[in-house]
């Protein structure tokens, strides 16, 4: 008491004022931004050099809540179990992707990636962007919020694609459907390039075994031949059925320019830390 009695003269402690939120761009600015992003998305694949990289895909499953294997309530974290780890030689040549499965659980294999049982993913190098921004898709965009992604202040737009205009295929290996979907597009404020795309199907047919399908893809700058390109960095794809949830964590490593004898390392890189794809609050 004696030591602190003089502190009263300093007056009450006033907390720092909260920073004022950044106002959204005007409707005219939003339209101009989306025009820039559309031009970028439609020409994205054409601007990329031929290259090769290592894709690591970790595939998980968990029981669906309320299903015959589920022992937890809706809203709880799934009990994910790692099923396998795939190491894939992913090459991009003449604007086409090629997936060659090299390792399964660090064991060499000659298997065909596209014919594996379980969920697999393709088309991460521009297909998602192009389909969303093609004029024929007639995607509806709205302003959503500001965010910071890997240090880049970003516009975030929500969007929705009708089933009639959709080209996104969701398959259970026996049946293939094309659902409507919606999501978010994160756009670098400085460059108007896309840093993240999310998509989630909706209005799935009740008779279709897959009840939900979601995809997230982050892009980051990679050096190829002394030039920086915005390329797939990390993705996550989820699907659910009545009894089982599946999750594929996709990571892209060791980018370098393509040549006919290009090789990839047979070592599976360590997982990318979650904080590198975590959305942060906006800052001016």
Secondary structure as the mmCIF struct_conf table of DSSP 4:
data_model
#
loop_
_struct_conf.conf_type_id
_struct_conf.id
_struct_conf.beg_label_comp_id
_struct_conf.beg_label_asym_id
_struct_conf.beg_label_seq_id
_struct_conf.end_label_comp_id
_struct_conf.end_label_asym_id
_struct_conf.end_label_seq_id
TURN_TY1_P TURN_TY1_P1 UNK A 2 UNK A 4
HELX_RH_3T_P HELX_RH_3T_P1 UNK A 5 UNK A 10
HELX_LH_PP_P HELX_LH_PP_P1 UNK A 15 UNK A 26
HELX_RH_AL_P HELX_RH_AL_P1 UNK A 27 UNK A 47
HELX_LH_PP_P HELX_LH_PP_P2 UNK A 48 UNK A 50
STRN STRN1 UNK A 51 UNK A 63
HELX_LH_PP_P HELX_LH_PP_P3 UNK A 64 UNK A 64
TURN_TY1_P TURN_TY1_P2 UNK A 65 UNK A 66
BEND BEND1 UNK A 67 UNK A 69
BEND BEND2 UNK A 72 UNK A 72
TURN_TY1_P TURN_TY1_P3 UNK A 74 UNK A 75
BEND BEND3 UNK A 76 UNK A 76
HELX_LH_PP_P HELX_LH_PP_P4 UNK A 77 UNK A 78
STRN STRN2 UNK A 81 UNK A 93
TURN_TY1_P TURN_TY1_P4 UNK A 94 UNK A 95
STRN STRN3 UNK A 96 UNK A 104
TURN_TY1_P TURN_TY1_P5 UNK A 105 UNK A 106
STRN STRN4 UNK A 107 UNK A 108
HELX_RH_3T_P HELX_RH_3T_P2 UNK A 113 UNK A 115
BEND BEND4 UNK A 117 UNK A 118
TURN_TY1_P TURN_TY1_P6 UNK A 124 UNK A 126
HELX_RH_AL_P HELX_RH_AL_P2 UNK A 127 UNK A 133
HELX_RH_3T_P HELX_RH_3T_P3 UNK A 135 UNK A 137
STRN STRN5 UNK A 140 UNK A 149
TURN_TY1_P TURN_TY1_P7 UNK A 150 UNK A 151
STRN STRN6 UNK A 152 UNK A 161
HELX_RH_3T_P HELX_RH_3T_P4 UNK A 163 UNK A 165
STRN STRN7 UNK A 169 UNK A 171
BEND BEND5 UNK A 173 UNK A 174
STRN STRN8 UNK A 176 UNK A 178
STRN STRN9 UNK A 180 UNK A 188
TURN_TY1_P TURN_TY1_P8 UNK A 189 UNK A 191
STRN STRN10 UNK A 194 UNK A 202
BEND BEND6 UNK A 203 UNK A 203
TURN_TY1_P TURN_TY1_P9 UNK A 206 UNK A 207
BEND BEND7 UNK A 208 UNK A 209
STRN STRN11 UNK A 212 UNK A 224
TURN_TY1_P TURN_TY1_P10 UNK A 225 UNK A 226
STRN STRN12 UNK A 227 UNK A 240
BEND BEND8 UNK A 242 UNK A 243
STRN STRN13 UNK A 244 UNK A 257
TURN_TY1_P TURN_TY1_P11 UNK A 260 UNK A 261
BEND BEND9 UNK A 266 UNK A 267
HELX_LH_PP_P HELX_LH_PP_P5 UNK A 268 UNK A 273
HELX_RH_3T_P HELX_RH_3T_P5 UNK A 274 UNK A 276
BEND BEND10 UNK A 277 UNK A 277
STRN STRN14 UNK A 280 UNK A 280
#
